[in-house]
Amino acid sequence: MDVEPVWVEGYYEVLALHRMLFECKFDDLDSTYAGSPFIAAIQHRLADSLEAADPGQGWREWRKAEAHSHRVEAVRVHLAGSGKWWQDSGPEERAKYVRDLLAPLRLTEGLLAELTAIENPMTATSDSNDGGPTETTGDG
């Protein structure tokens, strides 16, 4: 289905739309839209446009995910509680989802690796534990 292009005109309209999408995404990371590849693509195009209109280091620095520690921490918490679908996802699927969640921010390979390695403590299993909580009594 073809649709007519939508024009967002001027720096301030682009900036307003960018801000709204970015803020709304982090209001509810569990929303279907937060990790949407379509929304992420739009966010990247908006940020690219802002970066092109205002050359220099400002937008380039702003887009570094590491500069948004509270957003990255929110994604960590979200991923840790994401359940079985996250545990069953492969590395490529996890990387794509993390990039979409943090769009239009740019992640270093190190941060991407750290976030994609997050396991849900309630579903992760190990040889010494059935995946449930453990108790220590202190009885020595």
Secondary structure as UniProt FT lines:
FT   HELIX           11..27
FT   TURN            29..30
FT   TURN            32..35
FT   HELIX           37..53
FT   TURN            55..57
FT   HELIX           58..62
FT   HELIX           65..67
FT   HELIX           69..80
FT   HELIX           84..88
FT   HELIX           91..102
FT   TURN            103..104
FT   HELIX           109..116
FT   TURN            121..123
FT   TURN            127..128
//
